[in-house]
Amino acid sequence: MIPLSLESVAAAVGGRLCDVPDAALLVTAPATVDSRTVEPGGLFAALGGEHADGHAFAAEAVRAGAVAVLAAHPVGVPAVVVDDVLDALAALARRVLAAAPQAMVIGLTGSAGKTSTKDLIAQVLPDHGPTIATVKSFNGEIGMPLAITHLDRDVRYLVLEMGARGIGHIARLTRIAPPAVGLVLNVGTAHIGEFGGREQIAQAKGELVEALPAKGIAILNADDPLVAAMASRTRAQVMTFGTARGTDVQAVDVRLDSEGRASFTLVAAGCDARVGLNLHGPHHVSNALAAAAVAIGLGADVEKTADALSRAVPVASGRMEVTDRSDRVRVINDAFNANPDSMKAALTALQAMSGGRRTIAVLGEMKELGAAAVDGHRQVGRLVAAAGVDVLVSVGGADAQAMADAAQDDDPGLTVFGARDRDDALTLARDLIEPGDIVLVKGSHSVGLEHTAERLAQPDTVGG
């Protein structure tokens, strides 16, 4: 983090110092809302949570090395006391950005693929200038400001995920970190229950390109009509990416190998170069094109961009994370989150990677689909059948049962088991798995199947 004195922090967030022995003490490390992740010299933001109040961990954070606590009231240790900790965190992020005027903000949003694309951009852009990106998938009103506090004065590009659960959320994030480049990946079905429909999701995602300056760059997915239509909502220069002819950054001759990894020819700016991805799943072609469009839009060489994409590796856990066990069992951990679109991508990858092996899909319920929940789960059940999955373990309640029923209706020969929760799914999968199987684990984050996938990836989990 760019060093700031506690006095400067208090001024930036409109707070007052309390129990601070020296107002000149410097905050030199990023802010955090988890006392277990405090770095020496950092700042602990004491947010009130659903299950715990951060103020209760203030002393623990200071013992761990925090210079002070951002708090709503005195906490008995050095603190910057403010009216609203969340608003203060946003103000702190704006202050850090102001101290690094050379840092260009690249904002990206979409219903699926944000974190994978962010990780690709973070591996492509460093050849063009020092780059940092959102930590993990911190993309909301808490996570994004925390990510900004990792900024230092050498950074040229700051890549920030911007997520939304309603109209106005992304607009708020762009006021914290005004973007110079705005990338919209897709408009899918994630959180559709909260938005009410894909058109409302498009309205929210388009707030990113509306925030761009006239000299900015809006990068839009030409393969998604709702994203392509956002060109009319921005005054910035528009760049498109996709597989259709006429796009500014295009993929042609897309191929998928036996490991489910895509290769394609990257065509842009009158040049072309071959890309071979180390990421599993055909959906990564679009993510890679998006990352390439960002780099090329900022002046990067097409061949160097293709080479960087070919060298890129998976970063985030729980997203098509492949583990090959010593007994030839392959576990695909894609359990970070799920919606019908990402389920389709994962099942397509499973089918491509099967190579004649027995396939097992451990699929949890998809949350936040609202009135579309039953239809969405039935749709996924049909996809399971179409992908030729051998065994389905559906995890959850009525929605999981709807998925299982639809799968078996389309493929009466499919073996189906129901599991109540992540632990039940683990027990079932352990008993089912045989040497040589390939297992996909996926579901909404709240279902907790990341735990199941991680345990299955261990070599001692074959049952008998």
CORCOR-V826169 format. One line per field, one symbol per residue. ss: DSSP state (H for helix, E for strand, L for the rest). phi: phi as a letter, one per 30 degrees, with the letter a starting at -180 (. if undefined). psi: psi as a letter, one per 40 degrees, with the letter a starting at -180 (. if undefined). Layout:
ss->???
phi->???
psi->???
This chain:
ss->LLLEEHHHHHHHHLLEEELLLLLLLEELLLEELLHHHLLLLLEEELLELLLLEHHHHHHHHHHLLLLEEEELLLLLLLEEELLLHHHHHHHHHHHHHHLLLLLEEEEEELLLLHHHHHHHHHHHHHHLLLEEELLLLLLLLLHHHHHHLLLLLLLLEEEEELLLLLLLHHHHHHHHLLLLEEEELLLLLLLHHHHLLHHHHHHHHLHHHHLLLLLLEEEEELLLHHHHHHHHHLLLEEEEEELLLLLLEEEEEEEELLLLEEEEEEEELLEEEEEEEEEELLLHHHHHHHHHHHHHHLLLLHHHHHHHHHHLLLLLLLLLEEEELLLLLEEEELLLLLLHHHHHHHHHHHHHHHLLLLEEEEEELLLLLHHHHHHHHHHHHHHHHHLLLLEEEEELLHHHHHHHHHHHHHLLLLEEEEELLHHHHHHHHHHHLLLLLEEEEELLHHHLHHHHHHHHLLLLLLLL
phi->.debddddddddcicbdbhcdaddecdbbddbcbddcdcejdbccdddcdcaceddcdddddddkddacdbdaebibebccbdbdddddddddddddddbdddcdccbbldbiddddeddedccdedclebbbedhbdbcdcddeddddddbdddcbccbdbcbcadjddedddddbddcbbccdabccdiddddjldddddedddddddddddddbccbdddceddeddedcbcddcccblcddjddbbcbhdbbddciccbacdcahibbadbbdcccjddddddddddddddddcjdddddddddddcdbdcddibhdcbcddcidccccbcdaaaedddddddddeddcdhiddcbccccdccichddddddddededdedddiddbcccckcdddddddddddddbedddbbcbdaddddddddedddbejdcbcbaldeddidedddddddddccddb
psi->ihhhidddddddefaihhfhdheehhheiiiieheeehiheahhhgihideihddeeddddddeehdihhieiieeihihhidhddddddddddddddegeehhhhiiiidieddddddddeedddeeihhiihhbfgeaedddddddeeiieehdhhhhihiieiheddddddddghidhhhhdihaehfddddeiddddddddeddddeiideahhhiheehddddeedeeieihhiiiaeiieidhihifhihaeeehiiihhhifeiiihhhieihhdeedddddddddddddeeihdddddddddeiiidiiegfhhhhieeehhhhhfediiidddddddddddddedfeihhhhhhiihifebeeddddddddddddddefhdhhhhhabdddddddddddddgeehhhihidadddddddddddhiheihhhhiiidedfedddddddeieeeha.
